[in-house]
Amino acid sequence: MIFDLEKKKAVRFEFPGGGWVELKAPTVDDFVRINKATTEYRPFLHEAGGRTPRVLTQEIPDTDKQAFLYNDCAIVAWGDFFDRNGKEIPCTPENKTVLMRLEDPTFRDFVTEKLKALGEAEKTAQEETEKN
């Protein structure tokens, strides 16, 4: 079995109507890191029908922060995106989330579609590697 230990590089996609976006499919390590950074663990007392009470832990995810970190991880860079005043929109973590949450779904749908394509391409490449 051959393992590729190099970091995955971003893939550049031309955005319809102008501009470009570089994306990378988040790895398992990315998901673990994001989950760890956005989940709070709170103890609570569980009392059930005459049994001895037990202290259990409840996981409480911060889904807004998860989405913010996921967007920042998956969207690596962009260029030639402008606001309505003609000013270039810098590729910042905050702006990544702003574009992903716009009422107009054009950017969000584009990113989602391309990330899905990247995931499928990685799966196909892995299957080819396993065949050989």
Number of C-alpha atoms within 10 A of each C-alpha: 5 7 7 6 6 6 7 11 11 16 16 15 15 12 17 10 6 10 13 16 22 18 23 19 21 17 14 9 9 15 15 11 12 18 18 12 14 17 16 13 11 11 11 11 10 12 11 9 6 6 8 8 11 12 11 11 13 12 10 11 15 13 12 11 15 18 15 18 22 20 22 19 19 20 23 19 18 20 16 13 16 13 8 6 6 8 10 12 15 15 16 14 16 13 15 25 19 13 16 20 12 11 9 10 12 13 17 16 12 16 21 13 12 19 19 13 13 18 16 12 12 13 12 12 12 12 11 10 12 10 7 7
